[in-house]
Amino acid sequence: QVQLVESGGGLVQAGGSLRLSCVASRLSFSTYIMGWFRQAPGKEREAVGRITYSGGTTNYADSVRGRFTISRDNAKNTVYLQMNSLKPEDTAVYYCAAAKYTGPYGWSSSTFYDYWGQGTQVTVSS
């Protein structure tokens, strides 16, 4: 079955950086939009951003725009989330997800995503 495996999480001080990776297997990777979501303790899961099939378009949540960058390498079946200028409020479990189609305005809705990874913890200390 399809697997999405995230890595790269950890503990970092505020202002620091982390790069998360998500490797897909048994998935026609280039035919899927890839999204990143996060869920903090006691909060609902929220969209961080997404990247379209060939990487031509990215969208970001207002809370991370300008600090986070999503990229993908279709040859490696991998999507990345570069996180800079991290803040304590970025602390969460981060998930990657794959969607066949989201439309231009639906990318932030988890209902469009068919496959999910198990998540990786990111903790930002103040």
Secondary structure, 3 states (H helix, E strand, C coil): CCEEEEECCEEEECCCCEEEEEEEECCCHHHCEEEEEEECCCCCCEEEEEECCCCCCEEECCCCECCEEEEEEHHHCEEEEEECCCCHHHCEEEEEEEECCCCCCCCCCHHHCCEECCCEEEEEEC
